[in-house]
Amino acid sequence: MGGKMWWRSRDRSVNLKSEIQNLKWAAVLAVVFTLAIGGAAALAQQPKKVHRIGYLSSSDPAADSARSEAVRLALHERGYIEGQNIATDYRYAEGKRDRLPELAAELVRLKVDIILAASGDLLIRTAMKATKTIPIVMVVGASDPVAAGLIDSLARPGGNVTGVTNLGRELGGKRLELLKEAVPKVVRVAVLYEPASSPSIIEVKEYLPVSAGVLKLTLQPREARDADDFDKIFAALNKQRPDALYVSAGPLMNANQNRIVGFALKSRLPSLYQRRAFVEAGGLMSYAADQADSYKRVAYFVDRILKGANPADLPVEQPTNFELVINLKTAKQIGLTIPQKVLARADKVIK
C-alpha cells in the first residue's frame, strides 16, 4: 500500500513539474507574441519615405498647367501620389530667363531628389549648372541634346541628365507642309521666334528656309526678345498682312501664349504651333510629338531613379508618336475651311 502511494505522489510531482514547465513556455510564447505584434504595429506606424521632386519651368503656372498636370497623373499611375510618397516643389520663371538660375538654386537648397526640367536647352543647362549630383529629368528636352552638350550620347547620357527629348525644329518642314495643305493660298508666313533660344534660331535660319523654298513660301521672321516686343511685332504684322503665322517654341512664347493666340484670332490669321496647348487655347493647328506619351515616359524615368537607377546609364528617349491637332472652331471663326483630307489626318479635332 505504501508503495502505491509513493508512486502516486511521484506521479503528482512529475505532473506538477510538467505543468510548471508548460506555464513557463506559455509565458515565453505570450511575450514573444506580444513583442511581435508590437513590432509590427511600430513598423506600420512608421511613415513612408516621401520623395521630394523639384519642377522647374520657364513658363507660368497657367500656361504650364497642362504639362505639369499630365506629369502628375503619369506619376500617379505608377503609384506616386502627391502628399503620400512624393512632394513636388514648383518653380516658374514666367518667361523671365534671368530668374532661372536662382529658381534652380532654390530647388538644390531644398535638397530635392530629382529636378524635372520642363523644357528647353537653356532651362536644362541652368539646372546642370546648379547641381552636378541631383538627377535631372528632361520633361521635353532639347531637339539634339548631344549637339547641345547636355549629354554624351543618347544611349549613355553620362552625368546627371536623362529623360525625353523632342524633335521640335526637325518637324518644321512638316508643319509648313501641313499649313500649305490646310491653307492652299498661303504664300507669306510670319515666323515668330526667340533669338535667345538656340533651337529656335537653328529652326528659323536653317530648317524652315529649305522647306519654304520647296513649298514656294516667303518667310517673314520676327524676333521677340522680351514680353514688351509683342505689341510692336503685332503692329508691324497688321501693316504687312501675312497669310499665316508660324510660332516657334520657347519659354517666352509659352509665357505669352494667350496674347499670341488672341492676336491671331483678332487678325484672322491661320496660326501654326509646336504645342497642343496653343491650339486648345484658340490657335488653329499644331503638329508635334504626342505629349501624353512623352509625359508617361517622364514618369518612367522618375520611377527608375527613385528606385536606385543612375541617370548616367538611362538612355535618353526620342518621341515615336506624333499628333496633328486642329481647332475647327477657330477655323470657322477666322473664315477658313479646312480641306477634308487634312481633317481626316488629324489626331484630334476641336469643335
Rosetta blueprint (number, residue, H / E / L):
1 M L
2 G H
3 G H
4 K H
5 M H
6 W H
7 W H
8 R H
9 S H
10 R H
11 D H
12 R H
13 S H
14 V H
15 N H
16 L H
17 K H
18 S H
19 E H
20 I H
21 Q H
22 N H
23 L H
24 K H
25 W H
26 A H
27 A H
28 V H
29 L H
30 A H
31 V H
32 V H
33 F H
34 T H
35 L H
36 A H
37 I H
38 G H
39 G H
40 A H
41 A H
42 A H
43 L H
44 A H
45 Q H
46 Q L
47 P L
48 K L
49 K L
50 V L
51 H E
52 R E
53 I E
54 G E
55 Y E
56 L E
57 S E
58 S L
59 S L
60 D L
61 P H
62 A H
63 A H
64 D H
65 S H
66 A H
67 R H
68 S H
69 E H
70 A H
71 V H
72 R H
73 L H
74 A H
75 L H
76 H H
77 E H
78 R L
79 G L
80 Y L
81 I L
82 E E
83 G L
84 Q L
85 N L
86 I E
87 A E
88 T E
89 D E
90 Y E
91 R E
92 Y E
93 A L
94 E L
95 G L
96 K L
97 R H
98 D H
99 R H
100 L H
101 P H
102 E H
103 L H
104 A H
105 A H
106 E H
107 L H
108 V H
109 R H
110 L L
111 K L
112 V L
113 D L
114 I E
115 I E
116 L E
117 A E
118 A L
119 S L
120 G L
121 D H
122 L H
123 L H
124 I H
125 R H
126 T H
127 A H
128 M H
129 K H
130 A H
131 T L
132 K L
133 T L
134 I L
135 P L
136 I E
137 V E
138 M E
139 V L
140 V L
141 G L
142 A L
143 S L
144 D L
145 P L
146 V L
147 A L
148 A L
149 G L
150 L L
151 I L
152 D L
153 S L
154 L L
155 A L
156 R L
157 P L
158 G L
159 G L
160 N L
161 V E
162 T E
163 G E
164 V E
165 T L
166 N L
167 L L
168 G L
169 R H
170 E H
171 L H
172 G H
173 G H
174 K H
175 R H
176 L H
177 E H
178 L H
179 L H
180 K H
181 E H
182 A H
183 V L
184 P L
185 K L
186 V L
187 V L
188 R E
189 V E
190 A E
191 V E
192 L E
193 Y E
194 E L
195 P L
196 A L
197 S L
198 S H
199 P H
200 S H
201 I H
202 I H
203 E H
204 V H
205 K H
206 E H
207 Y H
208 L H
209 P H
210 V H
211 S H
212 A H
213 G H
214 V H
215 L H
216 K L
217 L L
218 T E
219 L E
220 Q E
221 P E
222 R E
223 E E
224 A L
225 R L
226 D L
227 A L
228 D L
229 D H
230 F H
231 D H
232 K H
233 I H
234 F H
235 A H
236 A H
237 L H
238 N H
239 K H
240 Q H
241 R L
242 P L
243 D L
244 A E
245 L E
246 Y E
247 V E
248 S L
249 A L
250 G L
251 P H
252 L H
253 M H
254 N H
255 A H
256 N L
257 Q H
258 N H
259 R H
260 I H
261 V H
262 G H
263 F H
264 A H
265 L H
266 K H
267 S L
268 R L
269 L L
270 P L
271 S E
272 L E
273 Y E
274 Q L
275 R L
276 R H
277 A H
278 F H
279 V H
280 E H
281 A L
282 G L
283 G L
284 L L
285 M E
286 S E
287 Y E
288 A E
289 A E
290 D L
291 Q H
292 A H
293 D H
294 S H
295 Y H
296 K H
297 R H
298 V H
299 A H
300 Y H
301 F H
302 V H
303 D H
304 R H
305 I H
306 L H
307 K L
308 G L
309 A L
310 N L
311 P H
312 A H
313 D H
314 L L
315 P L
316 V L
317 E E
318 Q L
319 P L
320 T L
321 N L
322 F E
323 E E
324 L E
325 V E
326 I E
327 N E
328 L H
329 K H
330 T H
331 A H
332 K H
333 Q H
334 I L
335 G L
336 L L
337 T L
338 I L
339 P L
340 Q H
341 K H
342 V H
343 L H
344 A H
345 R H
346 A L
347 D L
348 K E
349 V E
350 I E
351 K L
